[in-house]
Amino acid sequence: MTDTTTALESLAARLTETAPGLRVETGPGSTGPYAYDASNYRVPPRAVVFPRSADDVVAVLRACRDTGIPVTARGGGTSMAGNAVGPGVVLDLSRYLNRILDIDPVARTARVEAGVILDALRSATAMHGLTFGPDPSSHSRCTLGGMIGNDACGNRSVRHGRTSSHIEALEIVTADGVRAVADRTGLHPVDPADADQVARLEADVRRLIGENLEPIRTELGQIPRQVSGYQLHHLLPERGFDMARALVGTEGSCAVVTAATVRLVATAQASALLTLGYDDVVDAAEDVPEILRWNPTAVEGMDEAIVATMRARRGPDSVTGLPQGRAWLYVELDGDDQATVDTRATELLDVLTAQGRTTGGRVVESAAERRSLWRVREDGAGLAARLVDGGESWPGWEDSAVAPENLAGYLRDFRKLLADHGLTGVMYGHFGAGCVHVRIDFDLATDAGRAAARSFLHEAAALVVAHGGTLSGEHGDGRARGELLEVMYSHRLIRVFADFKEVFDPEGLLNPGVIVAPAPLDADLALHQIQPLATEFTFPHDEDGFAGAVRRCVGVGRCRSDAGGVMCPSYRATGAESDSTRGRARLLQEMVRGELVQDGWRSTEVRDALDLCLSCKACSSDCPVGVDMATYKAEFLHHHYKGRLRPRSHYSLGWLPLTSALVGHVARPVNALLRGPLGKLLARLGGVTTRRRIPAFASRQALRRALRTARSGEPARTVLFVDSFTRAFRPDVAGSVSRVLADAGLPCTTEDGLCCGLTWVSTGQLSVARRVMARTVARLDNGDDRPVVVAEPSCAAALKRDVPELLGTDAARRVAARVHTLTGALTDLAVPGWTPPELPDDVVLQTHCHEYAGFKGRHPRDLLRRLGVTNVDEAEGCCGLAGNFGFEAEHYDTSMAVADLALKPRLDAIDQDAPAVVVADGFSCATQIDHLAGDRGIRALHLAELLDPAADRPGQPGENS
């Protein structure tokens, strides 16, 4: 037995005794995702612990001290410098230690636990007209503890500065397991029994500061964004010995923060956003000093690569409101009166236009445009990581800062340095604070590339210091820049940093390798040379195939957001990192690497991590780097079960298109059988939950009747693809689609008897899917270039993306290019002036996840509004059924938990006496709605049924049931 194993067993035994009920996980499936944050580094921990209280943290730190195991505290894991990975125990404070303990609107303070997500705090304080000032772009998933660790800032740092400026007190646990409070006057014990120990610690710090006043006064606190190193100037006599602020930015290397009292600021009553275009980022930086004279809240910059990637990934309409240019500034002004703020914005635009550097500018009046523009900026790190041309870029020098008046000169010299090294950087950042985020196309997978990156980083450090700047402006030093601190600071101050850490952490167990005694900046890099894997999908957008595809995840963690977009429904339901898109991608990276996860495609750890993935495909759209976990899951399942028995549901539900086609000939007796006791037995045998009613199968005659009533005498301009779900369960929808298309000037012919292969894809039976798809492509690729309209969004998405990426043929790509959802066909192809029959004023909408992800810019919500529906109440999120997922017995509870997030609350809010019209094009979505609210007479209509000129109008409340 190794010493490491012995220490870990001793740790577990101690924690069982001192902290009963504490979750401690040690297997590869648990530790693998925590080997990464959002940086270039990979450091697998020995264990992950999920404390529920400060006492749990005390127990862990004492046990780790006694066993010599290091500890790394972690919040949302969005650190870009390697601050949140460590070789011992990782404390995940975000899972349970995440309560808002108190809000005092009079004092404008809040007391929060370290794992509280920033957006949760902002939502809770909004009712009081207050907010927390610092607002990093990761606000939807970063924790207050992580912000304290890095001294985070954010988009509005021009106004609100750094996190340290908003901290009143920190509740900490020291390396030897003592609880204390650090505030503006020093350190105070929580337990009086620890008074002497805490007093000795404070005395040692006071002595250290008193002996080193000169370097602290002359080297620290020189520019607003000087985050690098320890902020010991807050402990100077003239600063009042502010221990709370001194511990902010120590990156968990001196103590573990369990809670904080933070100061709040008033929410602006009025604001205006000004967008300015430039030929390049240097020109943009030249205008920053003038802009700062106008007291803005934000001055944000970015270059053209980010905008191009956003438009390519999410559609051309995803970025609107930008003037012409190749670089842009966002300038936000605020005040108490909207008219006054708007006038100031216009005056500033006139001044900047007269100075002659802008290529254009405008005040953005539309709230929707403002949201869209801020989304581009907030997703900058991810969008810059994997660009539209397929190129990859990496952090490492992503956080340097200078005084704002020096920014243009620094950027000019920095771009020259990039060119001298043959590197390209994608730039964005907080230009008003002089802070530049840049991701660079380093080659970190080879020895030569790593040596070149090391050389560049040392020269970049010297350059920013020459411009009076700092290595880090808000991300911290971490593993990326700790080695470079000696370029920035004197040897004496570096020694003071080491002594400060030693006072708090004499054995060096807290976040080792960070800031003090730093690990080499090119140690523990995650990238490595790989051998491409043989796969079924072609992964055409990833140079290294499957390995390159899963490497898309760089850890920005948008999938851990609780709101906004659709990704990731399983994480939102469980809160577990392993159930997030990021957690799964990181474990797949471990599988490709073959060290921590050694069984390759046969890995049970990866299988279990993928189990709760609903294959909703939302990540392929919402993830800034375009991770497509549904495709990765299908590929994995194909190999994992190759030559082996599969789960029963893979046969019963995966082969549904074939069995439903057969059942169509004897639908009535089969439906009767399934409604009885034998039906429940068959469901159990097939791995299908008995807690849902199995939908009734339609006869073949029903489809013929539906299409017969929809015949049009005009020449066909489109092809209606009758998918397996429409054919088997709701053939009337096919008739409605046909009539709506004819009414919109798009009369159709029909293609029946074909299948997109979706159910075989989602269950990983890719050999069968390939044969099914090849037959479909052969029929459709017959020289006909008419648009193909598909009623079922999931089948449309499969034809649009899965078919060409699995078959990889020109014929498949030609067919995919012709595919439209009904929404897309009516948006893009309907004759000018077409208007549908009278529509209701109010609609509750459930958009299918595959339509949301695969047909950007062609959204049912937008179409309904254009057609005259006044209020579209959209349940933004997955319905939870998700094809086969919610029918599988073991996934029923998760399916319902996902439904509880968005869909069920919308349905519960429907007035029983005046039911709203509910629209859901997806068969899964409609089935889930029936399961949730069918007993109240609520039935979901397909969009075609709502628009059908021959249908009884459901526009009056109560008539849609």
N, C-alpha and C positions, 0 to 999 in steps of 0.2 A: 504494500500500500504506500503511495507517495505521500510526501509531507503535505502537498496541496490537498489531497483527499482527506487526510487526517484532520487538517485544520478546518476544512469545510464541514466535516462530520461533527467536529467539536463545536463549531459555530451553530450548526443546526440544533444540536443537543441543548446548548445554552439558551438559545432563543425559545425552544419548546418550554423550557423551565421558566424563563423570565418574561416572556411575552406570549402567553398561550393564545392561539388563534391568529397569530401573525403569519401572513402568507410569505413563504420562502420558496422560490422556484429555481431549480438547478439544471434542468434538462436542456438540450440544444434547442428544442422548440420554443423554450421560454427565453433563454439567454441570447440566442442568435439575433433577434431583432434589436436587442439592447447593445449589441457590439458596435452600433453605428449611431451617429446623430446626423446633422445635416452638413457635415464636414467631409474632408477627404480621408478620414481615419477610420480604422477598424480595430477595436480593442475588446475582444470577447470577455465578458465578466464571468466570474465563477458562480454567481448567484444574483437573482433579482429579488428584492424585498419590497413589499407594498405596505408601508406603515399607515396606521389609521389615527395615530395620535403622537404627540411629542414624546410621550413615555415609550412608545414603540421605538422611536428614533434613539432615545437614550439606551434602550436595551440593545439595539443593533450596534451602536458605537462602542458600548462597553464590551460586548462580545467580540467585536472586531479588534479592539485594542488588545484583549487578552489572547487572541489567536493570531495576531499580526496580519490580519487581512485588511487591505485598504478599502476605502469607502468613497463612492462618487454619488453625490446627490444629483437628481435629474428631475426636470419638470416636463415640458412638452417635447424635449429632445430635438429642438430646432436649432441648436447651437451650430454655428458654421465654422468654428475654429477648433473643434475637438474638445470642447469644454465639458461635455456630458457623457463621455465614455471613459471607462476605467477597468482595471484588471481584476478587481476584487468583487465587492458587493456594490451593486447599483441600487440606490434607494429611489424608487419611482414614487415621487410625492404627489403626482397628478391624479392617481387612481382614487385614493380615498381621502387624502389630507387636503381637501378642496372646499372647505366651508367658508362662507362669508360670515364672520363672527359678530360684527357690529358695524353699523353705519350711523355716524353722528352728523346730521345735516347742518346743525348749528355750528359745530366746531369745524365742519368740513373735513372730517377724517373717516377712515374706515379701518377696521381690523380684520385681516384676512389670513387664512392659512396659506402656506407656500404653494400649494397645488392649485389655487384658484386661477382659472383662465381669465385673461384680461377682459375679454368680451363679457364674461359673466359678471365681473365687477362693474363694468360700464353699464350693463343693462340694469343692474340693481340700483345704481346711483342715479340713473337717468330720471327717475321719477322725482328726484329732489332737485333737478336742474344742475346736477354735478357730474363730473367725470374724472377719471385719472388721466393726467396730462400726457405722459409719454405714450406713444401709440405705434409700436413697431408694426411692420407689415404683417407679421405673424400673429396679430392680435386675436384671431379667432381660435388659436390653439396654444400660444405661449402662456406660461404661468407667471404669476407675480414673483415666485421664487427664482425662476430663470431670469427674469428681468433684473432682479436684484443681483443675481450672480454676475451678470454681464454689465450691469449699469446701462441698461438698454435705453434707447431714445425714441426714434421713430420719425414719422413724416412731419409732425408738427413740433419738432424739437427747436425750431427757430423761436417759438413762443415759450415752450414748456421745458426745454432743456432735457437733462438726463434723469433717470429714475432716482439717483441719489438726492436730487433736489426736492424730492417729494416723500422722503422717508422720515418719519418721526421716531420710530423705534423698531428694533428687530428682536424677535424671540429666537434664541439660538440654542444649539446644543454643542458643547465643545468636544474636542476629540476624545476626551476621557469621560464623556457622558454626563457632563454637568449642564443643567439648564440655567440660562442667564438672559437678561434683557439688556441690549445695547441701545442707548438712547443718546440724546444731545449732550449729556453730561458724563457719560462713562458706561461702566458695566455694573449690573446689579443682579444678585442671585435671585432665582425663583424660590429656592428652598433655603431658609435661613441657615440650615446646617452646612451649606456650601459657601457661606459668607467669606470665610478666611481664604478659601481656594480662589474665589473670584477676585477678592481684593489683591491677592498676590499677582494674579494675571494682569490686572489693571496697573498695578505698580510697576511691573516689568515693562509694560507698554509705555507708560509715562517716562520711565528711565531711558528707554530706547529713543523716544522722540527727543527728549531733552539733550541727548548726546549727539544728535544728528540734525539740528535745526537748519544748518546752512544748505545741505543738498536738498532737503525737503522743500525749503522755501524757494530755492532757485531753479529746481528742475521739475517740480510738479505743479499742476494747475495753471499751465501757461496759456493754453487755448481752451475754448469751450468743450471740445470733444476729446480731450486728452484722457482716454480710458486706460491706456496701457499701464501695466504694473499695478501697484497698490496705491490707493488715494490717501496717502498718509498726511497730506497737508490739512485734512479735516481735523487732525489731532493736534495741530499747532496751538500754542497758548492763545493766540489771538483769535482762533476759531472756536475756542471753548471746549476742546477735547470731545469732539462729536464722534463717538465710537460707532454710532449707527451708520453714518455716512462713510466712515472709513472702511467698514466691512462690506459695503456695497461695491461690487466689482471684483471681489476676491475669488469669484468663480468656485465657491465651495471648498477652497483650499485652506481655510482657516477655521471655519465652523459651518455647521449645517443650520440654515435658517428654516424654522418650522412655521413661523407666522410673522406678520409685520403690521405695524400701524402706519398707514399712508395718508398723505394729505391730498385732498381733492380740490379741483378747480371748477369754476362755474362754466357751464356750457354756453357757447356763443349763441346769442339771439339771432344773428344774421351772418351770412357768409357769402362770398363770391369766389368763383374759380376762374382764373385767367390762364389760358393756354397760349404759349408762345413757341413759335417755330424758329429753328436756326439751321445754318449749314452744318455746324458740328458742335460738339460739347464745349470746346474752348470758347467759341463765341457766346454760348449760353452762360458760361462761367463769368465772362467779362461783364455781363449785365447784373450779376448778383449783388455787388455793392450798392448799386442804385436801387435795386428792388428792396434791399434791407432797410433803406431809409423810409420806406412806406409801412414799416411795422407789420409785415405779413405773419401769418401763423405757419405757413409752409412754403418752401421753395424747393421743389423736387425736380430732378433732371433724369433723362433717359435718352438712349440713342435708338436708331431706327431698327436695329436687329430685334429688339424686344417687341416692337409694334408689329413688325412683319410676322414674327412667330405667333403672336396672339391671333392675328387675322387668319393665318394659315390653319391654326388649330381649332379656332372656334367660329370661323366664318368672317366674311368681310365686314359685317355689321357689328362685330364685337368691339371695334374701336372706332368711335365717331367723335367728332368735335375737335380734332387736331388740325391745326393749320399746316400748310405745306412746310416741308423741312426734312432734315435727316437727324435732328436732335430736337428735344422739346423741354421746356420748363412748365411745370404747374406752379402757379402762384395763387395761394389762398389768402384772402383778406377777410377780416371779421369785424363785427361791431354790434351796436345795439339797434340799428335801424337799417333795413334792407336797402332802402333808396340811397342812403348815404354811402353804404358799402359799395353798391353798384356804381355810383358816381366816382368813387375813389379808384375802382378797378378800371373804369374807362379812362380816367386821367392818367393812371399809370401806363396803360397801353399806349396812350398818345405820347408820353414821354419816351418810352422805349422805342416806339416806332421812329421818333425823331432822331434817336441816337444811331439808328441805321444798321444795327446788327441783326435784327429779327427778319425772318422771311415771311412773317405773318403772325397774327394773333387775334384772339377773340375772347370775349367773356362768355363762358358756358352757362346758359340760362336753364337748360333742361336738366331736371334732377336725374333723369335716367342716364343722360350723357355723362353727368358728373360721376355717378356710380360706376359706369362703364370705364371711365378714364382712371378712376382710383383703383379699380380692379386690375388694370394693366400694370400700374405701378406696384401694387401690392404683390403681384405674382412675378415681379421682376426676377427674383433669384431663380425660380423654377423655369421661367421662359428663357432666361439666358443660359440655362444649363444644357438644353437640347434645342438647338435652333432649327429653323425651317429647312435649312440646307443639310440637316443631319449632323452638323458639327457638335462636338461636346466641349463644354468649358467647365472650369472648376474654381472653387474658392481657394484661399491661401493668402492672397493679397486683395481681399475683397472689402477691406474696412479702414483704409487709411484716411486720415483727415488732416487738414491744415486750416489756418485762419481763413475765413471766407474771402478776404481781400487777396489772399495768395493763391486762390484756387485755380484761376486761369493759367498762371505761370506754372503751377505744379502739373496740371493736366497736359500742358504743352510739352514739358520735359518728360512726363511719364509716357506719353504716346511715343516719343522718340525712343525711350528705353525699350518699350515693347517692340518697336520696329527693329532696333539693334539686335534683339534676341530672336527675331523671326516669330514673334508671338502676336496673337490677336486678342483684344479684350473687349468684352461687351459691358458698357458702362451705364450705370444708373446711380441714384443715391440722393442724399440730403444736401443738395448744393448750397442751400442757404446756411447750413452749418459747416460747410467746407468738407463734408464727409462723402467720399466716393466709394461706391460699391462697384467692383469690377470682377467679372468671371473671365478667366484666361484659359486658352486652349493648351494648357500644359499636357505633356505626355508623361503621365504618372505611372504608366504600366511597365516601363522599361528602365533599366539602370541608367542608360544615357539620358533619357528624358527626365528622370528624377534629379540627376546631377545638374542638368541644364536649369531645372526649376529652382534648385538650391542656389545656383549662381545668380539667377535673376532676382530672387527674393532678397538676398543680401544687398544687391545693388539698389533694389527698390527701397529697402529700409534706409539706406544711406541717403537716397534722393529725398524721401519725405522729411527726414531729419534736417536736411539742408534747407528745406523750405519751411522750417520751424514747426513741423507737423508731428503726428503721432502714428504709430503702427496700427492702433485700433481706435476707432471712434465710437463704437458701441457693441461690437460683437465679442470683445475680450480678446485676450492673447491666446489662451488655450494651448493646444499642441502646435498650432500653425505659426505662432509668432513669439512664443516664450523664448526660444533660442535667440531671437533678434533683439531682445530687450537690451543686450549689451551694446548694440549699435546706437541705441537711443539714450541710454542713461549711463552715468559714470559708474565705475567699479564700486565706489563707495555706496552709492544708492542701491545698487544691486545687492550689496551685502546687507543693507538695512532691510530690504525686502525679505531676504532669507532669515534674518533675525526676527522680523515681525512674525513670519510664519512659524518659526520655531517656538516662539512664546506660546502661540495658540495650539500648535500641533508638533510637539517635540519629536514624535516618532515618524512624522512624515506620512501618515496614513490617509489624510484627506486629499482626495483628487491628486494623487502623485503625478509628476510629469508636467504640471501646469504652473506657469509663472516662475516658481522657484524650482531650481534643479530641473529645468525643463527637459523633456525628451527631445531628441533631434527632430527637426521639423519634417524630415523625410523618413522617419521611423513610423511603423504601424500604418502605412498607407493602404487603403482598401483596394485600390486598383492593382491588378496583377495580370500577367499574360495568361490567356485562356486558349483552350482548344474548342473550336466551334462544335456544337452538338448537332447531331442529325435530328431533324424535326419534320413534322407534317406541315405545319404552317410555314410560309415562306419568310415571314417577318421582313417585308421589303423595305421598311424604313429604318432598319437597324443593321449596321455593317457586320456585326458579329452574330447575327441571327438571334436565337433565343437568349443567349448570354448577354448580348448587347441590349436586347429588349428589357430584360429584368434590371439591367444596369441603369435604365432610365431613372429609376428612383434615386434621388439624391438626398432624400430625407427632409424636404421642406415641411412636410407634415400637414398639408392642407386637408388630407383625408381624415385628420383628427378633429376637424371642426364640427361643432354641434349644430351649425346652422349655415345656410347659404349653399346653393347648389344641391346636388343629390348624393354625391360621394361623402362618406362610405356608409351605407345603411347598417351593415353588421357592426361596425365600430360604434355608431350612434346608439345601437341597441345594447351592446355589451360593455362598452368602455374599455375593452382590452386592447393593448397595443398589438397583440398577435392577430386580432380580428380587423385591423386597419389595413388599408391598401399598402401603406409603408411597411408594416410589420410583415406582411406576406411577401412583399418584394424583397425585403432584406433577407428573409429566410430562403427564398429562391436564389438569391445571390450566394448565400452560404452553400446551398446545394451545388451550384455551379463550381464554387471554389473547391469543395470536396474535403474540407478540413473539419469544421465543427459538425456539419451534416455529411456523413460519409456514404450513405446508401444511394445517392443519386436519385434517379426516377422512382426507386422503390421506397424512398424515405417516408416513414410513417409520420415524422414530425411535420414535414411539408404537407402531407395529405391532411393532417388534422388542422393545420393553419388555414388551408384552403377550404375546409369543410363548410364554414359559414359564409363564404363568398357567395352572394346571390347571383353572380354573373350578370349584374345589371348594366355593366359597361359604362356607368357614370364616370368612373375614374378616367376612362379614355378621353373624356372631354373636360372634366373638372380638374384633373391633376395637371399642374402647369407643365409637366414634362411628358404628359401623354401616356402614362402607364396604363396598360389594358389588361387588367387582372383576369377578366373573363376569358380572354384568349390564352393567357398563361395557364390558367386552371385547366382549360380544355386540353392543351398540349400535355400538361403534367398527367392528367387522368388517363389519357391515351397510353402513355408509356407505363404508368404505374400499374395499370390493370392488364397490360398486354400479356396474353397467354394465361390469364388467371380469371377466376370467377369474379364478377363484379357485384356491387350492391344490387339488391333485387330491383330497386327503383330504376336503375339504368336500363333494365329490360322492359319493365312495365310502362315507364314514362318515356324513356329514350326512343322506344320503338312505336310511340303513339301514332305517328302519321300512318304507319302501315296497318296497325291494328284498327285504327278508326276507319280507314278505308274499307277494311273487311266488314267491320261492324255496320257500316252504312247500309249494307244489303239486308241486315236483320236488326235494324235499330230498335224497333218496338220491343221484341222479346228480350233483347239484351238490357235495355233500360229498365224493364220490369224486374229482371234478375238482379241488377245492381242495386235497386232500391230495397231489396229484401236482405235477410240475414246472410245469404250466400254472397251478396255484394261486399259486406264487411269482411267476410272471410277472404275473399279474393283480394280485397284491398290490403289486408294484413300480409297475405302471401306475397304481394307485389311491393311491399315496403311503403305502401301509401297510407297516409293517416286516415283514420276512421272518424276524425273530428270534423271533417268537411264532407259536404254532399258532393258526390261525383257528378259533374255536369252531364246532362242528357245528350246522347248522340243524336244527330240528325240523319234522316234517311237520304239516300242518293236522290230520291224523287223531290225532296224538299229543295235541294239546290237547283234542280232543273226548273221547278216551278218559280223559284225566286228570280232566276235569270230570264225565264220566258216572259215575265211581266215587265222586264226592263229593256226589252228590245227597242232599238232605235233605228229609224229608217235612213239616218244620215251615214255618210262614209265614216268609218272608224278612224279616229285620230290617235287613240291610245289603246293599250292592251291591259286588261284587268287580269292580274295574276291571282287566281283563286287559291289561296294558301290552305294548308292542311287544317288549321284551326277554324278558319271561316267555313270551310267545306264541312267539317265534322260537327261543329257546335253552333254556328250561327249563320246559316246560309242566307237568311234574310238580309244580312249586312251586305252580301255580294250584290243582291238586287238593289239595295239602296245606293251603294257606290256607283253602280252602273247608271242609275237614274240621275244622280247628282252630277256625274261626269257629263252626261248628255245635256243636262240643264246648263252646265257651265261651258258648253261648246266643245266638249271633249268626248264625243261618243266613242264607245270602246267595243272591241271584241274581247272574248275571254279565253284564257288559257287555264285549263283544269287538268287535274291528274298529275301535277308536278309538285315538288317539295323543295324548300330551301335548304333542308338538312339541319335546321337549328337544333332540334332535340338531340340529335346524335352529336352535334358539336358540344352542347352544354354538358353532356354526360361523358365527353371525351372518347366517343366512338368514331374517331376521325377517319378510319378506313371506310366505314359505311357511309359517313357523311360525304366523303370524296366521291363515291360512286353515285350517290343520290344527286349531288350537285352537278356532276358531269352530265348526267342525263338531262337535268333541267337546262343547263347551259346549251347543250346540243340542240334542244328544242327551240330555245329563245333566240339563239344566235344564228338566225336563218336569213340574214340580209335585211331584216325588218329593223328600222331605226326608230320606230314609234316609242314614246315613253311607256314604261311598264309601271302601272299603278298597283300598289299592294295595300290591301285593307288593314292587315295586321302589321303594326309597326315593327315587332320583333323579327318577323319574316322579311320585311323590307330591309331592315338593318343587316340581316344575314346575307341577303343577296347583294347588298351594297358593299359590304366589307369582308365578311367571312368567306364568301365564295371566291373572290379574286385572290385573297390571301392564302386560301388553302389550295386552290387549284393552280394559281400562278400562271394562268394562260392569258393570251390576248383576248380569246373569246370570252373568258370570264370577266375580264376588265371591260369589254364592250357591253356586256349585259349589265354589269354593275353601274355603268355610266348612265343607263337608261332608267334606273329604278327611282321611283318616287313614292312617298307616302301620299295618302289622299290630301293631307294638308299641303304638302309640297306641290302636288299637281295643281291644286286650286290657287295656290299662291303664285306660281310661276307660269302656268299654262292657260288658265281660264281666259275666255274671251274678254276683251275690255268691256267694262260696264256691267258685267254679270253681277246680279244680286240674287241671293237666295230668297226663299219664302220668309215671311215674318219670323223673327227669332225672339226668344225671351230676353228680358233685360238682365237676368241674373243666371249665371251658370257656375256650378262647381266642377272643376276640371281636374282630372288625374291624367297627366301626360305619361305615356310609357317611357321608361328609362332608356330603352334603346332608341326611341325617336329623339328624346332629349339629347342623347350622346352622339347619334350618328347623322342627324339632319339639322345641324346648327343653322340658325337663321330662318328655319321653316317650322315655326312653333305654333301649335294649335291655339295657344293663348293669343298670340298676335293676330292670327287669322280671325278668330272669333271677334276680337275687338274691331278689326277693320270691317267686319260684316255687320257690326251694329250692336253687339252685346255690350251693354254698359258696364257690367261688373262681372269680371271673371275671377272667381275665388279659386286659385290654383293650390292644390295640395303639393307643394314642392317637396318631392322626395319619392322614394320607392314605395309602391303599394305593399310590398312584403311578400307577395305570392311568387312573383318572379319565375314564371314557367314551372319547371318541375320542383323548384326549391320548396315552396310552401306546401306542396302536396306530399313531400317526403315526411314520413312519420317523425323522424328525429329532428326535423327542422320546423315543426309546426309552431312551437313556442317562440322561436326567434322570428318567424314570419309575422306572428301577431305583434310582437314587440316592435318590429319595424313599422307595421301599420299604425301603431299607436303614436308614432312620431309626427305624422302629418295628415295621413288620410283619415284615420278614425276621428280625430277631433273635428275635421270638416264635416264629416257625416253626422256626428253627434250634434252639431250645431244646427242642422237642418230642422226647420219648424215642422212638427208632426202634422199640423193642420194645413200647411201650405208648402209641401215639399218642393225643393228647388230642382231644376233640371241638372242632372249629373251626367257628364260626358267623360267617357274613357274608351279610347280606341283599342287598347290592348285587351285581348281576351283574358289574360291573367288579372289585369286590373279590374275588369268588369266582374270577374268571378270573385275576387276579394271583396269588392263592394257589395255584391249579393250576399256573401258570407257575413259581412259586418252589419248590413242594414236592410237586407232583403225582407226580414220579418217586419220591418216598418213600412214596407211598400216602396222602398227606394230601389230603383233599377237604373243601371248605367246605360246610357245610349252611346252608340258609336257616332262619331261626328257625321257620318253619312246618314244615319237615321234622323239626326237633328235637322239636316239640310235637305232631306228627301222631299222633292216637290209632291210626291204622291202619298206621303204619310199623313196620318192624323197629327195635327200640330201639337207638339208637347210644350208649346210656349206658355200655356196657362198653368200656373202653379197647381200641382196635384194631379195632372193628367199624364204624368210619365210613368206611373206605376202600373 
